[in-house]
Every structure is written in C-alpha cells, then in structure tokens.
Amino acid sequence: AACGKKAPDTGKTLASVNNETITERDYENYLRLRQTQQEPIVDKEKEKQVVLNEMIDRIVLSQYAVDNKLDQEPDNYLLMKRVRENILVQAAIRKMLKDNPVTDEDLKKRFQQEVEKTHKTEYRVRHILVKSQDEAIAIIGLLKKGGNFAALAKSKSLDVQTGKNGGDLGWVNQGMVVPEFFEGVLALKKGQSSAAPVKTDYGFHVIKMDDARPLKIPNFEEFINDKRARANLHRKIQDERVEALAKDLKAKAKISYN
C-alpha cells in the first residue's frame, strides 16, 4: 500500500481495518514472528483473538501515523527506507543463490584452484610488534649485537599474548597472516630475523623464522568431509556471486553523483 501497488496477498480475509485487510497468510506471518518473542497461547481460539487484536492495534496506529504525515518525517522515512532495502536485498540474494546454486562440482573446481595458488610451505615464526619504525630499527640493532629474540619479545612486543611466549606465533602459512607479514617471512632463511622492519596495519614487526616444512594439503575427499572448511568455501563462492551480481547491476544502472 505504501508503494501504491496492489498487495500480492489475495488469501482469505480475517479482518478489515479502514479497507486494509488482514488475511490468513498475513496472520500466520505475524504469529510466527510473535512466537519468536512470546510463548504461544495454549488456547488457539483465544490466541487468534489476541493476535488479531494486536494486529488491528498496529494497523490503526500506523494509519494514524500516515494520516499525520509521520512517515514523511526524515528520520522515520529513512529508517523505513533502510528496512525495505534490507528485506529486498536479502530477497534478491536468496533468488540469485536459488537460481545459481553452488554445486559439488563448483566446490571441487574452486578447491583445485585454491590448491594451485597456495604456497606449499609453512613456517615456524616469532615476531616482535612495536608502534614505530624507529623502535623496530632499534630492536634489530640489539639483535645484531647478540640480543636474545625471545627476551626482547617478552619485554618490548605490543602483542602481549605471543610476547610472553617469546614472540612465538607457531606454524603459519599463506592466508593465516596479512600479506605484508607473509612477504616478510618469505624474505628470511631458517634462523634469520628481519634486516628491516615489516610494516602492517598493526604496526611494525621484527620477524624471526625458526623453521620451515612442507604444508600438508588435504585432498578433495578429505576437504569435502570437513564440514567447516566446506561451509567456508561454499560461503566464499556465494559471496563472490553476490558481488558479481551487484557489479553487473551497477554497470547497467544510471548513476550520477552530486
């Protein structure tokens, strides 16, 4: 009604309020939402009367709001606009994913692509995180003079959790750390520490690479049986399809900026 279009719900009418109808489907929808917040009423006839009265109260109040142009007040108008957008965006996403479901073949193809581009080595790494480049350079200077990396991590690292363990991050591989950090690791040989600070969004790092070993990569059968890994890749493909749809629609849309 707010959009000036005929309502698509043509089911049996249970009540009418100033020509605005409450249908069976409308009632069932409201009842389901209500029961997520309140316990159902055991007496179903009583429940129906209570729920219908609630719906009628809401309708007359919302009609009063429209009559008094409260729906045109900027804050109310924009809030209703956001709610409508959210509902329609989710509906669009559901339709797209229903029309283009992610199949096991899609998962297998993408899994193979991910394996091909995965760095095949993992590294045992320590780090010391500080705020400034000068602090990091000073720590590198202390290490060159024979300073103990673990001791310096305990006393100077902003990463308290790893710092108390001598800066130990455990075994890391590509994707577990930000790209800049991983590039800093790749620049090192076993036993080496950073010759220059490594900058990330977290600050400045001094990195030490203690060890390296081949990364164990599961085959597709092992992967597909890992519910969490499968769900993550499934979601990733879905997200990319949604992004692609939005990009395509934006390319076709008439958009102007003031």
C-alpha positions as CSV (number, residue, x, y, z in Angstrom):
1,A,0.0,0.0,0.0
2,A,2.9,2.4,0.9
3,C,4.3,1.8,-2.6
4,G,1.0,2.4,-4.3
5,K,0.8,-1.2,-5.6
6,K,-1.9,-3.8,-5.1
7,A,-1.0,-6.2,-2.4
8,P,0.0,-9.6,-3.7
9,D,-1.6,-11.5,-0.8
10,T,-5.1,-12.5,-2.1
11,G,-5.9,-15.0,0.6
12,K,-9.0,-15.3,2.8
13,T,-9.7,-12.1,4.7
14,L,-9.9,-12.4,8.5
15,A,-10.5,-8.8,9.3
16,S,-10.5,-5.3,7.7
17,V,-9.4,-2.0,9.2
18,N,-10.4,1.1,7.2
19,N,-10.2,-1.0,4.0
20,E,-6.8,-2.5,4.9
21,T,-7.2,-6.3,5.2
22,I,-5.7,-8.9,7.4
23,T,-5.5,-12.2,5.5
24,E,-4.8,-15.7,6.8
25,R,-1.3,-15.5,5.4
26,D,-0.7,-12.1,7.0
27,Y,-2.0,-13.5,10.3
28,E,0.3,-16.6,10.1
29,N,3.3,-14.5,9.3
30,Y,2.7,-12.1,12.2
31,L,2.0,-15.1,14.5
32,R,5.4,-16.7,13.6
33,L,7.2,-13.5,14.3
34,R,5.3,-13.0,17.6
35,Q,6.2,-16.5,18.8
36,T,9.9,-15.8,18.4
37,Q,9.5,-13.3,21.3
38,Q,6.5,-14.7,23.3
39,E,5.3,-18.1,24.3
40,P,2.3,-19.4,22.2
41,I,-1.1,-19.3,23.9
42,V,-2.3,-22.8,24.5
43,D,-6.0,-22.0,23.7
44,K,-5.8,-21.4,19.9
45,E,-9.1,-19.6,19.7
46,K,-8.0,-17.2,22.4
47,E,-4.6,-16.8,20.7
48,K,-6.3,-15.9,17.4
49,Q,-8.4,-13.2,19.1
50,V,-5.4,-11.8,21.0
51,V,-3.2,-11.8,17.9
52,L,-5.8,-10.3,15.7
53,N,-6.4,-7.5,18.2
54,E,-2.7,-6.8,18.3
55,M,-2.6,-6.6,14.5
56,I,-5.6,-4.3,14.5
57,D,-3.9,-2.0,17.1
58,R,-0.8,-1.8,15.0
59,I,-2.8,-1.0,11.8
60,V,-4.8,1.8,13.4
61,L,-1.7,3.3,14.9
62,S,0.2,3.0,11.7
63,Q,-2.7,4.6,9.8
64,Y,-2.8,7.4,12.4
65,A,0.9,7.9,11.7
66,V,0.4,8.2,8.0
67,D,-2.6,10.5,8.4
68,N,-0.4,12.8,10.4
69,K,2.5,12.5,7.9
70,L,4.8,10.9,10.4
71,D,6.1,8.6,7.6
72,Q,7.4,11.8,5.9
73,E,9.5,12.9,8.8
74,P,13.1,12.5,7.6
75,D,14.2,10.1,10.4
76,N,11.2,7.9,10.0
77,Y,11.3,8.0,6.2
78,L,14.9,7.0,6.1
79,L,14.5,4.2,8.7
80,M,11.6,2.7,6.7
81,K,13.7,3.0,3.5
82,R,16.6,1.1,5.2
83,V,14.2,-1.6,6.4
84,R,12.7,-2.0,2.9
85,E,16.1,-2.1,1.3
86,N,17.3,-4.8,3.8
87,I,14.3,-7.0,3.0
88,L,14.6,-6.6,-0.7
89,V,18.4,-7.1,-0.7
90,Q,18.1,-10.4,1.2
91,A,15.3,-11.5,-1.2
92,A,17.4,-10.7,-4.2
93,I,20.3,-12.7,-2.7
94,R,18.1,-15.7,-2.0
95,K,16.7,-15.6,-5.6
96,M,20.2,-15.4,-7.1
97,L,21.5,-18.2,-5.0
98,K,18.5,-20.4,-5.7
99,D,18.9,-19.8,-9.4
100,N,22.6,-20.3,-9.3
101,P,23.3,-22.9,-6.5
102,V,26.8,-23.9,-5.6
103,T,27.3,-27.5,-6.6
104,D,29.9,-30.1,-5.5
105,E,31.5,-29.6,-9.0
106,D,31.8,-25.9,-8.3
107,L,33.4,-26.6,-4.9
108,K,35.9,-29.1,-6.5
109,K,36.9,-26.7,-9.2
110,R,37.4,-23.9,-6.8
111,F,39.3,-26.2,-4.3
112,Q,41.7,-27.2,-7.1
113,Q,42.2,-23.5,-8.0
114,E,42.9,-22.7,-4.3
115,V,45.4,-25.5,-4.0
116,E,47.3,-24.5,-7.1
117,K,47.9,-20.9,-5.9
118,T,48.6,-22.0,-2.3
119,H,52.2,-21.6,-1.0
120,K,53.3,-25.1,-0.4
121,T,55.5,-24.4,2.7
122,E,54.6,-23.4,6.3
123,Y,56.9,-21.6,8.7
124,R,57.6,-21.5,12.4
125,V,57.7,-17.8,13.2
126,R,58.3,-15.4,16.0
127,H,57.7,-11.7,15.9
128,I,58.1,-8.5,18.0
129,L,55.4,-5.9,17.3
130,V,56.1,-2.2,18.1
131,K,54.4,1.1,17.3
132,S,57.1,2.9,15.3
133,Q,59.7,2.2,12.7
134,D,62.4,3.7,14.9
135,E,61.6,1.2,17.7
136,A,61.8,-1.7,15.3
137,I,65.1,-0.5,13.9
138,A,66.4,-0.2,17.5
139,I,65.4,-3.8,18.2
140,I,67.1,-5.0,15.0
141,G,70.2,-3.3,16.2
142,L,70.1,-5.1,19.5
143,L,69.6,-8.4,17.8
144,K,72.7,-7.7,15.6
145,K,74.7,-7.2,18.8
146,G,73.6,-10.6,20.0
147,G,70.4,-9.8,21.8
148,N,68.0,-12.6,22.6
149,F,64.9,-12.5,20.4
150,A,62.6,-14.3,22.9
151,A,63.7,-12.0,25.7
152,L,63.2,-8.9,23.6
153,A,59.7,-10.1,22.6
154,K,58.7,-10.6,26.2
155,S,59.9,-7.1,27.2
156,K,59.0,-5.0,24.1
157,S,56.3,-6.6,22.0
158,L,52.9,-5.0,21.9
159,D,51.4,-8.4,21.1
160,V,51.2,-9.5,24.8
161,Q,49.8,-12.9,24.0
162,T,52.7,-14.0,21.9
163,G,55.2,-11.8,23.6
164,K,55.0,-13.8,26.9
165,N,55.9,-16.9,24.8
166,G,59.0,-15.2,23.3
167,G,57.0,-13.9,20.3
168,D,56.1,-17.4,19.1
169,L,53.3,-17.4,16.5
170,G,53.6,-21.2,15.9
171,W,53.3,-22.6,12.4
172,V,51.9,-20.1,9.9
173,N,51.1,-20.4,6.2
174,Q,49.8,-18.2,3.5
175,G,46.4,-16.8,4.5
176,M,46.9,-17.1,8.2
177,V,48.7,-13.7,8.4
178,V,48.4,-10.5,6.4
179,P,50.2,-10.5,3.1
180,E,52.8,-7.9,4.1
181,F,53.8,-10.1,7.1
182,F,54.0,-13.3,5.0
183,E,56.2,-11.5,2.5
184,G,58.5,-10.6,5.4
185,V,58.6,-14.2,6.4
186,L,59.5,-15.3,2.8
187,A,62.4,-12.9,2.8
188,L,64.1,-14.9,5.6
189,K,66.1,-18.1,5.7
190,K,65.9,-20.5,8.6
191,G,67.2,-18.9,11.8
192,Q,67.3,-15.4,10.3
193,S,65.4,-12.4,11.6
194,S,64.3,-9.2,9.8
195,A,67.0,-6.9,8.4
196,A,64.4,-4.2,8.2
197,P,61.1,-3.5,9.9
198,V,58.0,-5.1,8.3
199,K,55.0,-2.7,8.3
200,T,51.4,-3.8,8.5
201,D,48.1,-2.2,9.7
202,Y,49.0,-3.5,13.2
203,G,52.3,-1.6,13.4
204,F,56.0,-2.5,12.8
205,H,57.2,-6.1,13.1
206,V,60.6,-7.7,13.6
207,I,60.3,-11.3,12.4
208,K,62.3,-14.4,13.1
209,M,61.9,-17.6,11.1
210,D,62.8,-20.6,13.2
211,D,61.9,-23.4,10.9
212,A,60.1,-24.5,7.7
213,R,58.3,-27.6,6.5
214,P,56.1,-28.8,3.6
215,L,52.5,-27.7,4.1
216,K,50.1,-30.6,4.4
217,I,47.3,-30.0,2.0
218,P,44.2,-32.3,2.1
219,N,42.8,-33.9,-1.0
220,F,39.3,-33.0,-2.2
221,E,37.7,-36.0,-0.4
222,E,39.2,-35.0,2.9
223,F,38.2,-31.4,2.3
224,I,34.6,-32.2,1.4
225,N,34.2,-34.2,4.6
226,D,35.4,-31.3,6.7
227,K,32.1,-29.5,7.3
228,R,33.6,-26.3,8.5
229,A,36.1,-26.0,5.6
230,R,33.4,-26.9,3.1
231,A,31.0,-24.3,4.5
232,N,33.6,-21.6,4.4
233,L,34.4,-22.3,0.7
234,H,30.7,-22.6,-0.1
235,R,30.1,-19.2,1.6
236,K,33.1,-17.6,-0.2
237,I,31.7,-18.7,-3.6
238,Q,28.3,-17.4,-2.7
239,D,29.7,-14.0,-1.6
240,E,31.6,-13.7,-4.9
241,R,28.5,-14.4,-6.9
242,V,26.5,-11.8,-5.0
243,E,29.4,-9.3,-5.5
244,A,29.4,-10.1,-9.2
245,L,25.7,-9.6,-9.5
246,A,25.9,-6.2,-7.7
247,K,28.8,-5.2,-10.0
248,D,26.9,-6.2,-13.1
249,L,23.8,-4.3,-12.0
250,K,25.8,-1.2,-11.2
251,A,27.4,-1.3,-14.6
252,K,23.9,-1.3,-16.2
253,A,22.5,1.3,-13.8
254,K,22.3,5.1,-14.5
255,I,24.3,6.5,-11.6
256,S,25.2,10.2,-11.1
257,Y,26.9,12.0,-8.2
258,N,26.4,15.5,-7.0
